[in-house]
Amino acid sequence: MRLRNALHSIRWRFVLANILLVAIAYGLTFIAVSSILNSYLLNQRVQEQIKNVRSLGVQVSSYLAQYDAGELYNLGLHSYEDGGGRMLVLNSAGIVQTDTFSEYNGMVLQFPEVETVLEGDAASAYGFHRITGDAGSFWALYCTSSVIHDGSLIGAVLFSTSVQDVVDTAEMLQRNMFMVFLLGLAAVLAATIVLTRYIARPVQQLTQTALRVAAGDWTSRVAVTGSGEVAELGRTFNMMCDRLQNVDVQRSEFVSDASHELKTPLASMKILVESLLYQDQVPEEIYKDFLADINKEIDRLTRLITDLLLLSKMDTENAVLNIAEVNVARAVEESTDALAPIARQRGVRIILKVPPELTLECDPLKLRQALNNLIENAIKYSGSEGFVEISAAESGQEICIQVRDNGVGMPKEDLPHIFERFYRVDKARSRETGGTGLGLHIVRRVALMHGGRVEVDSQVGEGSTFRLCLPLVPPPKDS
């Protein structure tokens, strides 16, 4: 099992691939060099013997024409002593006239090299033959040349010599090359193992860190050094871990905050109910007063649960936008009409400055949710005789809807945090107005889902201005 896992690791795959490539390259080189070397050595011997046999063909011409067997034999002996080979002289019919080994005298030879010359296809020819005898077997070179007398082909001369020394030399060189190949392969293997250990170390560290992160250790990080793809992968992994750690922290904070927010109205209702249960003869007006408070806490709890469910749907990856063409003025009027009773109760004037022709492609329901939250916030935090002004305008490739009030405003240090979940500038006032601390966060989620943004300007005592900017056409989901 350990061997199987090792063979499937990147490091050993790289080692095997490197060895395979080196083996293929050296193998092809070995075959090419061996072929060239054999051809070179044999060609040298062939050219030498072709030259020799042609000279013999000229020398035996007059003796063969006179059928002088004695002189032919003496010439063959001289050639054997000089070149260490065997000479055979044949007439035009292929019958051996002289054999320095006295073996084929009077016999007809049908070697291809002889037939090629006697048929006039070439002045000389050669071939290689495996000779087997009492002393063993060896390779021999047969060279033939035509014998010409008075312009006529009267026979052929065949000279054979051993080329086993050339074959042995080539085989020795091949063995030496093979040994060099084995040594080179061993050196490449050792170098590859060392180099891949160095290359694979960051990947192994990344794997170990990933396993620790998978086990829940969000603080684990990869030590990134140098540059290149592996270093970039390490930096990307660390960025991912930072995001995961932040998400885990936010999740924990969200669970804690949500639990606290849910617990607060429940605790209030429990105190009120217990006060009624454990008191005798409670006046009717106190009952009504307590029940009214319980009703308010139930409404607050309902709004909180509704916002949490809405936020949960928006945070899922499968959240989709039901895009449709929306008239901005009509969407704003629907929101202000629904919130008009609250505005009248607080003495807040609503001013609309939205051109009737403005349209954009968006999710109508989510746009309505964002507008309701912005306008309701502006109404709740505006004082008596205050106003909320809602305007909209097209700017480039987007439409910005602005909600401005002259209410209490917010300190500058709170502005970067007001879109966070459950963040409240004035917690006491938020509880009085029934806020859940999720409204502005929902507004930002709606803007981001459409590829837009939400901005805020505010000063304490002068009011706040929120701008919800959405593109005329939302980007595709995959972008």
Secondary structure, 3 states (H helix, E strand, C coil): CHHHHHHCCHHHHHHHHHHHHHHHHHHHHHHHHHHHHHHHHHHHHHHHHHHHHHHHHHHHHHHHHCCCHHHHHHHHHHHHHHHCCEEEEEECCCEEEEECCCCCCCCECCCHHHHHHHCCCCCEEEEEEEEEECCEEEEEEEEEEEEEECCEEEEEEEEEEECHHHHHHHHHHHHHHHHHHHHHHHHHHHHHHHHHHHHHHHHHHHHHHHHHHHCCCCCCCCCCCCCCHHHHHHHHHHHHHHHHHHHHHHHHHHHHHHHHHHHHHHHHHHHHHHHHHCCCCCCHHHHHHHHHHHHHHHHHHHHHHHHHHHHHHHHCCCCCCCCEEEEHHHHHHHHHHHHHHHHHHHCCEEEEECCCCCEEEECHHHHHHHHHHHHHHHHHCCCCCCEEEEEEEEECCEEEEEEEECCCCCCHHHHHHCCCCCCCCCHHHHHHHCCCCCHHHHHHHHHHHCCCEEEEEEECCCEEEEEEEEECCCCCCCC
